[in-house]
Amino acid sequence: MTVDVYADMNEHQRQAISTIDGPLLVIAGAGSGKTRVITHRIANIIQHGVRADRILAITFTNKAAGEMKERVERLIHVKTPWITTFHSAGLRLLKLEMAHTGFQHPFTVMDEDDKKRLSKRICKELKIDPKMIDPKKLTWRISQWKNQLIDIPKFQPNDDLDAWAIKYNDMYAAICLEECLVDFDDLLVMPVRLFEKHEDIRRKYVERFPYILIDEFQDTNQVQYRFIRLLSDHGNICATGDPDQAIYGWRGADIENILNFERDFANCKTVLLEENYRSTQIILRAAQGVVSNNTKRKDKTIRTANPEGKALQLLAVDDEMDESLAVAAAIYRMNQQGRRLADMAVFYRTNAQSRVLEDGLRRRGITYRIVGGTRFYDRREVKDVLAYLKLLVNPRDRLSLERISNIPKRGLGEATLELFFQLSEDMAKPFSEILEQDDLLDRVAVGRSAKAMKDLSRTWRMIRKLPLGSPEACVTGVIELTNIETHYRATEEPGEAQERVANVREMITAAQQYHESHPEGGLPGFLELVALVTDADMADKNEHGVDQVTLMTLHAAKGLEFPYVFITGCEQGVFPLERQGQISDLEEERRLMYVGITRAKEELYLSRARCRMQYGQTFRNEPSQFLGEIPTDCFESRDATGRRALPEGENIRGTAIENREREAGATTAKLVGKAALDAAIAMGITTGLDVKGANRREKKAYYDAPEVKSDDPYIPGDRIIHSIFGHGTVAAMKGSSEKRSILIEFDAHGPKELQMSFAASKLSIE
């Protein structure tokens, strides 16, 4: 039965779906239904008689690839095995062409922790002093070279770091070949080198994949672009993406790849997807106002049939503490009105900004989660189990053996391990074979060390018999045969041990779920899946469906959407970010703002602080230039009293803000925006609101009537000194005895509400 792939599509989406042959560039604006278009286009190609396994569709996260697979299968009931990521595709190709890789055994994919441990080993061997040469800089330089497809052994060094990096890479490459190891860069570089060296292999895959689709093309780097070029002789390539969402230049992505696509692929057809199905009109006008200032872009205007929507709210406050309390107050108010916390997200430019924002949420009792924390597969106890499993698949994996040598504790010393590996090298035998020969082990260690080595040998002999075809049996076997749960209970505090044991057991569930969906994959397939999981795959995972606010960097927010979004730190130097007094790429920073704005579906809050403490110093920051690029009619801004709208044509640039505040007679920053102001008044929040000079009736709009308790150390009217904020006047005392707070009008910092349990030690009578 043929499915109508054009149902409910707009004209431009239909064009993208119907164009099957030849080069096609789809410029897909934010929220334009890009994934739906890609999946329906794949379905259309299949319905035209092309086998599903002849289509190579590549995106950047396993989550996105999985979603595309599911959509195609639901649409036309066909499985599409080559909807995948760049790294997954590279891994599969290397496995298919194993005979040409030079490896003598199935290889292991290293994670960052593995690379760090290998780096330590190489630096020790080369006698590299970490105080003189940073190993991170060496590995970063090598990664850059790989992704630029530089032939490292032939590279002429430009400085001492280059020279050391070349020496380091020589040893690194030799170890990886001997121990059958690859890193993430290798998963792309090795297939490219394979195609360049073996024309017959390249032609085989050109013919195998007569149709290629690349998603998020603006994020491709040089090696990814070369990979695609080598496979696209036929010209049936479709690139989808948005130059306005190119935000990964710092990690090697090249926006020129998408900007030059029409030049690089002759007779290319271009389709613009400008209809946005996510956000309100006012949010899209704000986004367009910002990004239109860039020069490196494809001209397009995102539009929507959605309602006009609520005006943007600008929260302008004194400092980062006030910002956190203002954001928390607005979230609290919305939640009290019945809006789910899970529908709200707080974005920031750098991870360091999250700490004070967390403080504000905690003070309000608002539950939250931080995206970018420790991933499940990066937890220590999980990596311990994975090391045993990796050793089963690749018995040459020295890194994994080193990790599990004392898990559980055996008392196996580093010197004994070195002797063991040296014996393996001298005898030209894999260490896994030596582990099974008692007479050889006796040559390595004596006494206590011999007992520890034999215990490791006994454990290896047991686990190597586990069935590789059953990942859940392997995981269960490792847990039981090593008594690893007992190890954590004996070495950790009870609460920590309980969590580690729970995570170890969760590994069994993960293996079972993998086996159900990939019955043919076995343990090697399960380990490949684990190795390819990225932070982006976990970005919007809300475990157990808990109602909580999401905190994340703007980079992590790409691809997600939330009804209510807060973008914090909208100050020059913070966002756009300056490092050493310079903005490295203003256009990319602007694209990052565009991405942040277009994550919002219904309401958008932007916050800035006059002063912010960074790196131990307090800086007075001008408003972000991006605020001035948003059309003024997108804001609902008021003066200090919340009564006077902005003058016609006035924008939100720093000078306009300063003038407006002076006209209002204000000396400190305010919460700007009627909804935020009303929320503060309704909740009795004083943070950032200037009430100096207000009459008694006006002050009562901000403060509850003073409620003095007999044991209060201060009463309204007292002059006090705070060790941080200086002199001020007590305005009111609030709350129960257990949660007592004090409202103070500080001379230099304006009004603040402080918890007495924290503030008491910092206060004294003037």
Secondary structure, DSSP 8 states (H G I E B T S, - for coil): ----TTTT--HHHHHHHH--SS-EEEEE-TTS-HHHHHHHHHHHHHHTT--GGGEEEEES-HHHHHHHHHHHHHHHS---TTEEEHHHHHHHHHHHTGGGT--SS--EE--HHHHHHHHHHHHHHHT--TTTS-HHHHHHHHHHHHHTT--GGG---SSHHHHHHHHHHHHHHHHHHHHTEE-TTHHHHHHHHHHHH-HHHHHHHHHH-SEEEESSGGG--HHHHHHHHHH-TT--EEEEE-GGG---GGGT--THHHHTHHHHSTT-EEEEE-B-SSS-HHHHHHHHHHHTT-SSS-----B-SS-----BEEEEESSHHHHHHHHHHHHHHHHHTT--GGGEEEEESSGGGHHHHHHHHHHTT--EEETTS--GGGSHHHHHHHHHHHHHH-TT-HHHHHHHTTSS-----HHHHHHHHHHHHHTT--HHHHTT-HHHHTTT--HHHHHHHHHHHHHHHHHTTS-TT-HHHHHHHHHHHHTHHHHHHHHS-HHHHHHHHHHHHHHHHHHHHHHHH-TTTHHHHHHHHHHH--HHHHTT--GGG---EEEEEHHHHTT--EEEEEE---BTBBTTB-BTTB-S-HHHHHHHHHHHHTTEEEEEEEEEESEEEETTEEEE--B-HHHHHS-GGGB--B-TTS--B--TT---SHHHHHHHHHHTT-SS--B-SHHHHHHHHHHT--TT---TT--HHHHHHHS------TT-S--TT-EEEETTTEEEEEEEEES-STT-EEEEEETTTEEEEEEHHHHGGGEEE-
